[in-house]
């Protein structure tokens, strides 16, 4: 179906591809933030953890970034639903194309010349 939509509505498919790429980048960013946070917490001295301003600032930055990413993911999921609904129009065309493709592939069973 992606190939049909890419031909019929390339901007829609490009938006979908960008959305998938953005979601992957969000996941990578969240994983890095989690890793850095855990590393900073494990490196911090338990006796002076409340006085470690660099750690507290890092926690605040991580919290803000995580909140921003979560908000963007909500918007991205809504956009993804809209794109999926728009792509459904092409489902019949893509099913017919897939059927023709597999019929052509199996023509060699009928006769080796195909």
C-alpha positions as CSV (number, residue, x, y, z in Angstrom):
1,X,0.0,0.0,0.0
2,X,2.9,2.3,0.7
3,X,4.0,2.2,-3.0
4,X,0.5,3.0,-4.2
5,X,0.2,6.0,-1.8
6,X,3.8,7.1,-2.7
7,X,2.7,7.3,-6.4
8,X,-0.8,8.8,-5.8
9,X,-0.1,11.1,-2.9
10,X,3.7,11.5,-2.4
11,X,3.3,14.3,0.2
12,X,1.2,12.1,2.4
13,X,3.6,9.2,2.3
14,X,6.5,11.7,2.9
15,X,4.7,13.0,6.0
16,X,4.2,9.5,7.2
17,X,7.9,8.7,6.7
18,X,9.0,11.8,8.5
19,X,6.6,11.0,11.4
20,X,8.1,7.5,11.7
21,X,11.6,9.0,11.7
22,X,10.6,11.6,14.3
23,X,9.1,8.9,16.6
24,X,12.3,6.9,16.4
25,X,14.4,10.0,17.3
26,X,12.1,10.6,20.3
27,X,12.7,7.1,21.5
28,X,16.5,7.4,21.1
29,X,16.5,10.8,22.9
30,X,14.4,9.4,25.8
31,X,16.8,6.4,26.1
32,X,19.8,8.7,26.2
33,X,18.2,11.0,28.8
34,X,17.3,7.9,31.0
35,X,20.9,6.6,30.7
36,X,22.4,10.0,31.6
37,X,20.0,10.4,34.5
38,X,20.8,7.0,35.9
39,X,24.5,7.6,35.5
40,X,24.4,10.9,37.2
41,X,22.4,9.5,40.1
42,X,24.7,6.5,40.5
43,X,27.8,8.9,40.5
44,X,26.3,11.3,43.0
45,X,27.4,11.2,46.6
46,X,24.4,10.1,48.8
47,X,25.5,12.5,51.6
48,X,25.4,15.6,49.4
49,X,22.8,14.6,46.8
50,X,20.5,17.5,47.8
51,X,23.3,20.0,47.5
52,X,24.4,18.8,44.0
53,X,23.1,21.6,41.9
54,X,24.4,20.1,38.6
55,X,22.4,17.0,39.3
56,X,19.3,18.9,40.2
57,X,19.6,21.1,37.0
58,X,20.1,17.9,35.0
59,X,17.0,16.4,36.5
60,X,15.0,19.6,35.6
61,X,16.3,19.5,32.0
62,X,15.5,15.8,31.7
63,X,12.0,16.4,33.0
64,X,11.3,19.3,30.6
65,X,12.7,17.5,27.6
66,X,10.7,14.4,28.5
67,X,7.5,16.4,28.9
68,X,8.1,18.1,25.5
69,X,8.7,14.8,23.8
70,X,5.5,13.3,25.3
71,X,3.5,16.3,24.1
72,X,4.9,15.9,20.6
73,X,4.3,12.2,20.6
74,X,0.6,12.8,21.4
75,X,0.4,15.2,18.4
76,X,2.3,12.7,16.3
77,X,-0.2,9.9,17.2
78,X,-3.1,12.1,16.1
79,X,-1.4,12.9,12.9
80,X,-0.7,9.3,12.3
81,X,-4.4,8.4,12.7
82,X,-5.3,11.1,10.1
83,X,-2.7,9.7,7.7
84,X,-3.9,6.1,8.2
85,X,-7.4,7.2,7.5
86,X,-6.3,9.0,4.3
87,X,-4.3,5.9,3.2
88,X,-7.3,3.6,3.6
89,X,-8.7,5.0,0.4
90,X,-6.0,3.2,-1.5
91,X,-6.4,-0.2,0.2
92,X,-8.4,-1.8,-2.7
93,X,-5.9,-0.6,-5.3
94,X,-3.0,-1.9,-3.4
95,X,-4.7,-5.3,-2.8
96,X,-5.3,-5.6,-6.6
97,X,-1.7,-4.7,-7.3
98,X,-0.5,-7.2,-4.8
99,X,-2.7,-9.9,-6.3
100,X,-1.4,-9.1,-9.9
101,X,2.2,-9.2,-8.7
102,X,1.8,-12.6,-7.1
103,X,-0.1,-14.0,-10.1
104,X,2.8,-12.9,-12.4
105,X,5.3,-14.5,-10.1
106,X,3.4,-17.8,-10.2
107,X,3.1,-17.9,-14.0
108,X,6.2,-20.0,-14.1
109,X,4.1,-22.8,-12.6
110,X,1.8,-22.7,-15.6
111,X,4.6,-22.6,-18.2
112,X,8.3,-22.3,-17.8
113,X,8.5,-19.6,-20.5
114,X,6.9,-17.1,-18.3
